[in-house]
Amino acid sequence: MDAFNRTAIVGLAFVWVILMALVILLTWGADTDTIDRLGDLVGYLNDHTDTASKLILTLGAAALIVLSLTVIVAELVPAAPADEVRLESVTGATAILPTEAIIQRLEQELRSLPQVQEAQAMVAARDKGLAVALTLTLTPDAVVASATEEACRLAQETIEQKIGVALVGLPTVEIRFGTPPPPAPPPAAAPEEKA
């Protein structure tokens, strides 16, 4: 569902909650003169002013409020990430690729960059593609801007061209710096030959 539909559903649910709260308030707090002015609902309330009728109406409205709040929560809580992605670019078959395989491929490609010591990727399936988050450990002498741009370009190329899934938005990148590699041991002296 797109953002407009979600906003409309949440807005209608909020309006419904307010209306049901108003019904409960009127049920318990309205006097006879106010009830006479409210039309059809007033007629029902006027005929059923005993405690049992008010309790039934209150419980019904409370149940509708709970239902509306459930709809709001269901629409606002992000969906759990999918464990697999359907490849739309494949014709003649249904190709499904686990997100773990995409992560492995992406990390392998990113580790091939000269300024990247370690790469971790997270992918999440969205309505129209994949969202990507990267954690890159760069060499201590790396130029952060160029290394990040190169990693994002490579991630986009890998996801869209090599795997065949659309990338939703720009990748989110967390940068860390690695430790310099230990110095190489000095070369061992060759044994001297005796003459």
URGINOR-V685979 format. One record per backbone hydrogen bond with DSSP energy under -1.0 kcal/mol. NH is the residue of the N-H (numbers start at 1). CO is the residue of the C=O. E is the energy in kcal/mol with one decimal. If there is no record, write none. Layout:
nh/co/e
NH/CO/E
NH/CO/E
This chain:
nh/co/e
6/2/-2.0
7/3/-2.6
8/4/-2.5
9/5/-2.5
10/6/-2.6
11/7/-2.6
12/8/-2.5
13/9/-2.3
14/10/-2.3
15/11/-2.3
16/12/-2.5
17/13/-2.3
18/14/-2.2
19/15/-2.5
20/16/-2.6
21/17/-2.3
22/18/-2.2
23/19/-2.2
24/20/-2.3
25/21/-2.4
26/22/-2.8
27/23/-2.4
28/24/-1.8
29/25/-2.5
30/26/-1.7
35/31/-2.0
36/32/-1.9
38/35/-1.3
43/39/-2.1
44/40/-2.0
45/41/-2.6
46/42/-3.0
47/43/-1.9
48/44/-1.4
54/50/-2.0
55/51/-2.5
56/52/-2.3
57/53/-2.4
58/54/-2.5
59/55/-2.6
60/56/-2.3
61/57/-2.5
62/58/-2.7
63/59/-2.3
64/60/-1.9
65/61/-2.1
66/62/-2.5
67/63/-2.3
68/64/-2.3
69/65/-2.7
70/66/-2.2
71/67/-2.0
72/68/-2.2
73/69/-2.6
74/70/-2.6
75/71/-1.9
76/72/-2.1
77/73/-2.4
85/97/-2.8
87/95/-3.1
97/85/-3.0
99/83/-2.2
102/98/-1.4
103/99/-2.5
104/100/-2.3
105/101/-2.3
106/102/-2.6
107/103/-2.7
108/104/-2.3
109/105/-2.2
110/106/-2.4
111/107/-2.2
113/110/-1.5
116/113/-1.2
117/137/-3.1
118/137/-1.6
120/135/-2.3
122/133/-2.5
124/131/-2.2
126/129/-3.6
130/166/-2.6
131/124/-2.7
133/122/-2.7
134/172/-3.8
135/120/-2.9
136/174/-2.8
137/118/-3.1
138/176/-3.3
139/115/-2.2
142/139/-2.0
147/143/-2.6
148/144/-2.6
149/145/-2.5
150/146/-2.4
151/147/-2.2
152/148/-2.6
153/149/-2.5
154/150/-2.5
155/151/-2.5
156/152/-2.6
157/153/-2.5
158/154/-2.6
159/155/-2.7
160/156/-2.7
161/157/-2.0
162/157/-1.6
163/158/-2.0
165/159/-2.4
168/130/-3.4
172/132/-2.1
174/134/-2.8
176/136/-2.6
178/138/-3.4
